[in-house]
Each structure stands twice: as structure tokens, then as C-alpha cells.
Amino acid sequence: MNNFTNTLSVSNSAGFAITGGTGIDNIIFTTASNANTSVTGGTGADTITLGNFSNTLTVVDTDFSVTGGTGADAITLGNAAALNGVTINGGTGSDSLAAIGNFANNTATFTDMDSLTLSAITADSTTGAFTIAGTTVTAVTAPAAHSIFASTSSALTTITATNAKNVTLSGTGAFSVNTMTTGTVTSTGTGALTVTGGAAATTVSSSSATTVVGAGITGSNTLAIAGTGAYTVTGWAATGTLTKTATAATSIALGATTGVTTTIALGTDTTGTDAIDAKLATTSTLVLGGSNDVTVAPGIGAQTVTSTTTGLTTISVPTVATTSIVTGASSAPYNITADATNLTAITATASTAGALTIVAAAKDLAVTEGTANAATVTITGGNAANTITVGGVTPSTTAHTFDASAALSKIAYTGGAGVQTIITGAAASTITGGVGIDAITLGANNAAVDIIVTTGGMSSGNADTVANFVGGSDIVQVDRSDAVAILGSTIGLLQGTVKASALGATVAAGAGTLLTITAPSTPTAASLIVANTATAYTATTLARALEVGGALAVTTNGAVAAADGFLIAYDDNVNTYLAVVSSTAGASSTTFAANDLTVTNFLTLTGMASATSFTTADFQLIA
């Protein structure tokens, strides 16, 4: 064609070549073009209009437009340089771009094209973009290089990026990037984005709602998600780290795995609450880090959830057969909700910081506190027919608060070496204090029989305190071996001061003999002596009162050896104290010498103003 603005109508369907000039050539096909038909444009911005047929056309140009008809159009580009403002409108047929020249930095708009094959491009693009428009779902085979796409289409653009280095996206349209095996997907668009990862490290940065299909990211490969978009990750089963620096809440679902350790770094942003669904994971270990709050739906069998995030880690009620939860070497606070079917144990032994809050169910539950964790453990919920056992073989050795005031289940608590604050609920509880001076507050339900066990906690100067102890109902189980250890005697604990006869190895609740003394006396056989006077005694003043010349001086009924002794209850008109009375020199059918006796408190019943409120029903001796 000559170097003018030309309009050419083509009615020959046999196939031929058209070469344009320097002007703008308008070429209109009124019959179908075939594989032998080509248009080589000149320097003008030529236009090509295809008829309503199935057309095949090769275009050799860099600035042109093609408008397809109602048929299926197959277009091949033989451009010898980067496209510069090319537009191709496929029309309503099943239209395709079969090939393109190997040049980067193209600027082209494809409207209502069903498929685009761009794989021939191997050079990275830094400018320009392939823009997808119209209402047709478009399938793109991406270049084997860094490629740039924009979409204004109302339909989905699917990009197969198996060999792509990086993919950059923008616009209002939705994208799906498949089988990404290398590089980064970066989207600044507003349309939804789906990225299906391949067997390689994958990086995604998005400003819109984004789904990452993680099942194809296998082995030790990693996933990094960034940007302002809200992410949903599905099928994550790789052992590599999933790193989130995105600033919106993220949802992550683990794939079906067994015995796999999954590491997720949640980043520093604290917007919303991240969610992890581990229900398909069996006997799994989940390692969490970052700053945000996170919820975890636990998986099957034994689950370890180790969280060092500074936010709250919430483990929701299991909906699969979760048998145990271990918090691992965590520093985060936890909220854990149990179920009434499978969960039997929560172990926080290795937790170093962070409160532990447990919502119990109508099922027995074993809880192990963090041995070095000073944070509060709180238990709520449960059922009065069930027991929550706390302590196990490794009770906490660090001072902290255990609060079960809102628990409905029975509590069986064993303390360690630390100074514990222990609060129980309405159901009957059994509390074994540790070596520290524990502060125990029993539930306010007087109908429940609470048991205080002194095992391990009767050493000198370490008297636990018990509030809300109900005389005639609650029970103190005095550990005989601990009492004897205070005395340091081979005979040890006596029946009051009778004939140096040892108190039996055990005395059942209600079966013991409590002997009340109000003045100097020679006590008969007794499991425990109760001092009943208006005097507000201390351990020291009581010891003097029990000796020669004292207001409660006792005369031994037979020989009492050095280091032997007996149990006593006394009060200071405010609190009642249970104590061991030991003799330094002993006595034989006489009163104890001045300054001979030592009173060692091992339990304080706060608020029990009179020792006489402590009854036979409250006393039990255990081996």
C-alpha cells in the first residue's frame, strides 16, 4: 500500500499478504482470513477489522488495532519490537493470541480475548503492561520473565506462570496466578487475587483480598505474604516457614499432614486477629511468632502449639478428635477451650510467660502449669461431676495465681515450691499445697466438702493459709510423715501426751479424737488437742502456756521422749492455727519444763475465730 491513509476492503479468502505504508491503513475483511493471511503494518497506527467468521491472521507491527467479529479469531503477532499501544478486541467468539515476538516492555490492551500465549517472551519487563479488558474470562500463558499485567475486565484473568520470574498486577479486575514456581507476585490492584503456588519458594504482595493455594508448595519451601490485602491461605503443608508481613488479618488452613512441624511468623502488625485452622493436621506441632492475636482450631490427636507472639493465642474448642494440647516453649498468653469428648490433657510445662485461661467442659481434664511461669492460670466452666487435676508430676515451682473461682468442676490441685495463690470454685476441691506459703481460698459453696492436704507443705515457717474453711464440713488431711519430720523423732507423733504412745499411721475423717483443754490438765488419748480459751495466742505464747506454770500447762501421762510431740489447734480470736508441738527434753508424768516446747504452725484457717469450730469431722491423718 502507498504512503497515505488507506482503506482496504478484503473479500479474498484464499490467503495473501498485505504490507502497509507510512499512513494509517484501515483494513476490513469481509470474508474469513486463513493461515496464509498476514498484515505487515507500516509506520502508521493501522486498524484491522475481521468479519464474523473464524479467522486466522498474522500481524507484523507494533502499533495497530484489531477488532474481531462473532467467530473464533486466532491471531499471531510477529512484531520485531515491543508493542506500543496495540489493541486487540476479540469480539464474541472464542478468540486467541497464538504467539508474540520476544520483546519486553510491551503496551497492549486485549479485550474479550479467551487466551493469550505470551511464553515466547524471555526478557524482563520494567515498563508497559498487558491490559485485559472486557467481559470474557481470559487464560494467559505468562512470559518466562518478569511480566506486567493490568485488568479492567469484569471477568477472571487466569495467568499460568510456571516459568515466570515475577508477575506484577494492577487494576480493578480479578486475577488467578497458577503454578508459580519462582519469583514474586505483586498486586496493587483492587480485584480479588488467587495465587496457586508451585514446588518452590513463593512470595506474594497484594493490596486486595487474596487467596493463596498452598498445597503445591511442598517440602521445605517457604511462603511470604505482604501488603495491605486480607489473605486466606489454604492447604499449607510445607515444612518451610510461612512469613506474614501483611497488615490485614490472615486466615491459614493447614493441609492433611501427620507429625509435621509448621512454622508461621505472623509479623508485627496487630490489625484484627489471625486465624489458623489445623483441623486436618494429625499429631502436629505448630510454632507461632509475631505480635498479633491468633486463634487456632486444633487438629487430630496430640497437638503442640508453641506461641511466642506477644498477642493472645486462643485455641478454640476442638471439633475433631484432639486428645491433648501442649503449649511448648511459649511466652504468649493462651485461652484454651476444652471439649466434652476427646481432650483430656493441657500441658504448659515449658511455658515461660503469659497467662493460661482454660474453659473446661463436662469431662475430666489434666492440666500442667508452666513450671517457671509466674502468670495467672484461670479455669472456668466444667461440670460438678468432673474433676480438673492440676499439677501432675511436674507442678509449678514458680509463685503465681491459680484462679478456679468460676469453675464448675471439682479441682484437684498440687502446688510446687513457689508461693501460690489458689482459689477454688463451687464444687468440692482437693488442694495440696507446696513447699511455699500458699494462700488458699475455698469456694463459697458450704455444701461442698473441700479437702486440704498438707503433704510437702508442713516445713517450719511455711504455713499455708486457707480462707472459707467450713468447720464440721471441710477436711484437713494432715500428712503424718511431714509432721514427724518436723519433730525429728523416731517415735514421733503421740496421742496427745498419753504414755508416749504413737498416734496411728492413719486416722479417717470423723474417726479421730479431739480433746479440748481450757486449763492446766493431764490429757488423755487424743488425735489432736484443741486449746479453748479467750486468749489470743501466738505460737510462742502458746508454747509457754503449755509448759510448767502456764495457763494450759499439760502433765504427761507417762514418758514423752525428747523430740516427741503432738498436734494442736489454737486461735488468736481471729484465725485458727493447726500446729505441731515438740519437746526439746521430754517429760515423764510431769509438766514440760519452761522453754522446752516449740509450736510450729503448718496451717492457718483464716476467719475461723475459735479453734473449737474445728471438729472431728474436719481432721484426717494420712500416711
C-alpha positions, 0 to 999 in steps of 0.5 A: 500500500502507498504512503497515505491513509488507506482503506482496504476492503478484503473479500479474498479468502484464499490467503495473501499478504498485505504490507502497509505504508507510512499512513494509517491503513484501515483494513476490513475483511469481509470474508474469513482470513486463513493461515496464509493471511498476514498484515505487515503494518507500516509506520502508521497506527493501522486498524484491522477489522475481521468479519464474523467468521473464524479467522486466522491472521498474522500481524507484523507491527507494533502499533495497530488495532484489531477488532474481531467479529462473532467467530473464533479469531486466532491471531499471531503477532510477529512484531520485531519490537515491543508493542506500543499501544496495540489493541486487540478486541476479540469480539464474541467468539472464542478468540486467541493470541497464538504467539508474540515476538520476544520483546519486553516492555510491551503496551497492549490492551486485549479485550474479550480475548479467551487466551493469550500465549505470551511464553515466547517472551524471555526478557524482563519487563520494567515498563508497559503492561498487558491490559485485559479488558472486557467481559470474557474470562481470559487464560494467559500463558505468562512470559518466562520473565518478569511480566506486567499485567493490568485488568479492567475486565469484569471477568477472571484473568487466569495467568499460568506462570510456571516459568515466570520470574515475577508477575506484577498486577494492577487494576480493578479486575480479578486475577488467578496466578497458577503454578508459580514456581519462582519469583514474586507476585505483586498486586496493587490492584483492587480485584480479588487475587488467587495465587496457586503456588508451585514446588518452590519458594513463593512470595506474594504482595497484594493490596486486595483480598487474596487467596493463596493455594498452598498445597503445591508448595511442598517440602521445605519451601517457604511462603511470604505474604505482604501488603495491605490485602486480607489473605486466606491461605489454604492447604499449607503443608510445607515444612518451610516457614510461612512469613506474614508481613501483611497488615490485614488479618490472615486466615491459614488452613493447614493441609492433611499432614501427620507429625509435621512441624509448621512454622508461621511468623505472623509479623508485627502488625496487630490489625484484627486477629489471625486465624489458623485452622489445623483441623486436618493436621494429625499429631502436629506441632505448630510454632507461632511468632509475631505480635498479633492475636491468633486463634487456632482450631486444633487438629487430630490427636496430640497437638503442640502449639508453641506461641511466642507472639506477644498477642493472645493465642486462643485455641478454640474448642476442638471439633475433631478428635484432639486428645491433648494440647501442649503449649511448648516453649511459649511466652504468649498468653493462651485461652484454651477451650476444652471439649466434652469428648476427646481432650483430656490433657493441657500441658504448659510445662515449658511455658515461660510467660503469659497467662493460661485461661482454660474453659473446661467442659463436662469431662475430666481434664489434666492440666500442667502449669508452666513450671517457671511461669509466674502468670495467672492460670484461670479455669472456668466452666466444667461440670460438678461431676468432673474433676480438673487435676492440676499439677501432675508430676511436674507442678509449678515451682514458680509463685503465681495465681491459680484462679478456679473461682468460676469453675464448675468442676471439682479441682484437684490441685498440687502446688510446687515450691513457689508461693501460690495463690489458689482459689477454688470454685463451687464444687468440692476441691482437693488442694495440696499445697507446696513447699511455699506459703500458699494462700488458699481460698475455698469456694463459697459453696458450704455444701461442698466438702473441700479437702486440704492436704498438707503433704510437702507443705508442713516445713517450719515457717511455711504455713499455708493459709486457707480462707472459707474453711467450713468447720464440721464440713471441710477436711484437713488431711494432715500428712503424718510423715511431714509432721514427724519430720518436723519433730525429728523423732523416731517415735514421733507423733503421740496421742496427745501426751498419753504414755508416749504412745504413737498416734496411728499411721492413719486416722479417717475423717470423723474417726479421730479424737479431739480433746479440748483443754481450757486449763492446766490438765493431764490429757488423755488419748487424743488425735489432736488437742484443741486449746479453748480459751479467750486468749489470743495466742501466738505460737510462742505464747502458746508454747509457754502456756503449755509448759510448767506454770502456764495457763494450759500447762499439760502433765504427761501421762507417762514418758514423752521422749525428747523430740516427741510431740503432738498436734494442736489447734489454737486461735488468736480470736481471729484465725485458727492455727493447726500446729505441731508441738515438740519437746526439746527434753521430754517429760515423764508424768510431769509438766514440760519444763519452761522453754522446752516446747516449740509450736510450729504452725503448718496451717492457718484457717483464716476467719475461723475465730475459735479453734473449737469450730474445728471438729472431728469431722474436719481432721484426717491423718494420712500416711 
